[in-house]
Amino acid sequence: MKAMILAAGRGNRMRPLTDRVPKPLLEVGGRPLIQYHLERLAAAGMHDIVINHAHLGEQIEAALGDGHHFGVHIRYSPEQTALETGGGIFKALPLLGPDPFLVINGDIWSDIDLVGLHLSGNDLAHLVLVDNPPHHPSGDFVLRNGRVQADGDQAEAGRIDASRRLTFSGVGIYSPGLFAGCRPGAFALAPLLRDAMAQGRVGGGHHRGHWLDIGTPERLSELDRLLRE
């Protein structure tokens, strides 16, 4: 299975750290954050990697090269301006091929087992969900019997018990069919996922291990302490 690392975000909440260094190259535990992803993907047998980039993307290519130092083969999908998650994946589809592929957000860290992830039946997506972190207490979606449902939509947030919702980890497997009918340009992934959920075509699992969204300097420092310990 091929994999894609999303690395095109500007990292505004990380400023001023990201004014001169793209967020995926910020160091934690003595290594760039994106290196942990490459090593985990290689260990899971995923050696064909696509990385999109925009802000300071040339630094990412210079640092990682073709990936042979990490035991993988990297191809890049540069974006003149960030295309959001949906648009970025759609642009990279020619590099990802016709089969389901894994996508991982470049600004998370986790010990999610990537080996066992797969699509079931005619599913268009499989999402890994985690317990709601303090900065996102209301969660995103509901997981029932291995199926992900969009009960966490804002319109229903007042009627759904927050304890039933989980947070999307930023790790998922997608079928190229999820993007059928899409056009080039910037667009979000969430509406595509909600449409697929309405069709009953999104599976999921609940990861109960380590997971951090590295969205602020404080969380970056928290991960650095964790890794050094």
N, C-alpha and C positions, 0 to 999 in steps of 0.2 A: 504494500500500500504506500502511495505517495503521501507526503505531508506538506502543509503550508504553515509558515510562521508569520503572523501579522505583525509587521514592524514599521508601519507607515504613520503612526500617530505622532502628533506634534509634542505631546507630553507637557501640556501647559501647566498642569498642576505640579509638575516637577521643576518648573523654572525656579531659580536660574540654572539648575544643574543641566537642563536640556537645551540651554541657549547655545552651547558649544559642542555637546555630545548627544547623539540620539539616545533615547531612553533604553533601547535594547543593549547598548554598550556600557551602560552604567554598571559599575562593579559592585558585587556583593560576595562576601566570602573570598575575595581575592580574584574573582573571575567575572567577565561580563555576564550579565543576566541571560543573554541569548545563548551563551555557551552551554548552560544547563539544559536548555531545550534540545540543542543539537546532540548532546551526549545521551539524553534519555531517549530521543528518537532513534539514534543509532543502536542503543541497547535493545530497543523494541523491534529491531529489524527493519526500520524505515530509513532507508539510505538515500532516497531521492527526495530532496527538499526544495521547496520554492519559498522564497522570502520576498515579500513586497516592501517597498520603502519609498519615502518621500523626503521628509525633513532630514537633511544631512545624510542622505542615503549613501553617498559616496564613501562615507566613513565605514558604513557597515560592509560594503563590498571590499574595501581595503583591508578591514580587520579579518574577515572570514574567508575571502578568496573563493575558491571553488569547493571548499569544505573538506579537502582531503586530509587536513590535519585532524579533523574530528571524525574521520571515518564515514563521511557522507559526501554526496554530490549535490552542490547547491546551484540553483538557477535563480535569477532575480527577475522581479516584476516591478520595474521602477514606475512611479507615478509622479507626474508633474505637480499635481496637488493631490492631497489625500482623498481617496475615493470612498471613504467609509468602509465598513466591513463588507457589506454586500457587493459594492462596486469593485472593491479590491480583489475579492475572490473571483468575481465574474471576469475581470480582466485577465486573471491568471489561469483561467480554465484551459486554454490551449497548452499550457505547460503541465497541467495536472492530469490531463487525459480523460478517457471516457469512464473510468471506474471510480467507485467511492474513494474519498480521500479524507485524511484527518486535517483539521485546522486547529491551531493553538494560538491564543493571544500571546504576543511577545512580552507583555507586561504582567504576567502572573508567574508564580512559582508553586509547584505542587509535587506530591509523590503519587499522582494518579497512575494506575497501571494501564499503560497504553496498549499492551499486548492483546488484551481481551476485548477491545472495543471493535464493534462491527455493526453493520446495518442488518436488520431482520426483515424478512419478507419483502414487501414493496415499500418499505419506509424510505423517506427522503432524507431523514436526518436522525442522528442519535446524539443526545446531549448528556454531558456529565454535569450533574448538579451537586452543589455543596450546601452545608448549613449557612444560614444567612450571617454574614459578618456584621460587626457593629456599625459600619458605615453604610450598610444596605439592609436594614432590619426587615423590610417588607417583602424581600425576595422578588423572584421573577415569575416562576412557573410552579405548577403542582405536578407531582409524580404519583401516578396511581397505577399499580400493577404493571410497572415497566413502561407506561405510556406517559408522555409529557403533555400537559394541558395548559392552556393559557388563562387559567383562573386568576393569575396574578395581574391581569391587565388593570390599568388605572381605573377604568369604569366600574370594575367589580371589587376594587380594593376595600371599599367600605363594607361589603357584604361577605367577604371571604375571610375566614380565620387566618391571620398571618402565620400561625404556627404550622399551617398546612403547606405553605409555600417555601420553595428552596431557591437558591441563587444559581444562575448559570455560571459555570466555572470558567468559560472561555475555551473549553476543550470540546470538540464535537467532530463527528464524522458526517459528511454530506455527500449526497448523490448529485452529480451534475444536473440531474433532472429538477432539483430544487430551484435552479436558476432559469428554467425554461421560460421564454418570453421576455427575459430581462434585456435591457439595452445598455450600451456603454455609458458610463458616467457615475457620479456619486450617488449611492443609495444605501440604506440601512439593511441589515440582515433580518432584524426582528420581524418585520411584516411578512417576509417570506416564510419564516418559521411558524408564525401564527396561522397563516393560511394552511400550511402543511399539518399543523396540529388540529385545525378544524376538520381536516380530512382523516384524522386518526393515523397519520403517517410519520409521527415522530416518537421514537423510543428514547429511553433514558435510563440512567443509573444514578445512585446516590453515593458519592465519594465521602467517606467519613474520616479520611486521613488529613495530612497537612495540605493546606492551600492558602495562598496569600495573593491578594490583588495589589501589585506594587504601583499604586497610583499617586503616592505622595512621598516626599522625602522622609517623613516619619516612618512609613511602612517599609521604605527601602532600608532604613537603619535597623528596623526590627528584624528584617530578613538577614541583614548582615550579621547581627548578633546571633541569630539562630544558627547560621551556617558556621560561624567561627566557634561556637560552642560544641 
